């Protein structure tokens, strides 16, 4: 089961402000640490901004179905580093084969 997590720590820095060091340090390892109590994790990814490489506040964890359901039930709606976590089962993305490709020949 792939779980989508919204509400992870983000770095919001305005002009003249200091970045939140906790949010800057949040990475895949810490996401695994948060979820390991529920079972074996196959994959954990914190999404980052391509330009700044800072966390965007969203991530994904892949684990077996039973452990995933337990994690969603236990962590959804809880506070984590000052933000409320929102967990849902991720919807698998299937490439569309019905769309025809244009030919520019």
Long-range contacts (C-beta under 8 A, 24 or more apart in sequence): 1-62, 1-63, 1-64, 1-65, 1-67, 1-68, 1-69, 1-89, 2-60, 2-61, 2-62, 2-68, 2-89, 2-90, 2-92, 3-35, 3-60, 3-61, 3-62, 3-63, 3-68, 3-71, 3-72, 3-87, 3-88, 3-89, 3-90, 4-58, 4-59, 4-60, 4-87, 4-88, 4-89, 4-90, 5-31, 5-58, 5-59, 5-60, 5-61, 5-85, 5-86, 5-87, 6-57, 6-58, 6-85, 6-86, 6-87, 7-57, 7-80, 7-83, 7-84, 7-85, 7-86, 8-46, 8-55, 8-57, 8-58, 8-59, 8-80, 8-83, 8-85, 9-55, 9-57, 9-80, 9-81, 9-82, 9-83, 10-54, 10-55, 10-56, 10-57, 10-83, 11-52, 11-54, 11-55, 19-54, 22-81, 23-54, 23-55, 23-81, 24-54, 24-55, 26-55, 26-81, 27-55, 28-59, 31-59, 31-61, 32-61, 34-75, 34-80, 35-61, 35-63, 35-71, 35-75, 38-63, 38-67, 38-68, 38-70, 38-71, 38-74, 39-63, 39-64, 39-66, 39-67, 39-68, 39-70, 39-71, 40-64, 40-67, 57-83, 60-90
